[in-house]
Amino acid sequence: MPRFVILEHDHPALHWDFMLEAGPALRTWRLAAPPAPGITVAAEPLPDHRPAYLDYEGPVSGNRGTVMRWDGGTFAWEEDGDGRVAVRLEGRKVRGRAVLARGAAGEWALRLEAEG
């Protein structure tokens, strides 16, 4: 199963990096807040990251702050289309279906549907 990680990152301001293992890279979004069931969180797509971040905590090169693991685990792809990604997460804190969707104005958001 592919892995995911959510890193708390303190630079340039506090945010959470949501990373999904996708072949040789991690698809990444910057979240304004940690995901929680039933809450919609603003998300910003970022360039792909190195897989090393699946297991890394510590300083980020180039004086770009520090990352700390907030959660991690495995996931299964459910959708991966233009403007919409859905995955089923099995983490320590986060479990359930997560949907990343691009709105009409181009903004992205993540919504976590709790396991029932």
Secondary structure, DSSP 8 states (H G I E B T S, - for coil): --EEEEEEE-SSSSEEEEEEEETTEEEEEEESS---BT-EEEEEEEEEE-GGGGT--EE-TTT--EEEEEEEEEEEEEEEETTEEEEEEEESS-EEEEEEEE-TTS-EEEEEEE--
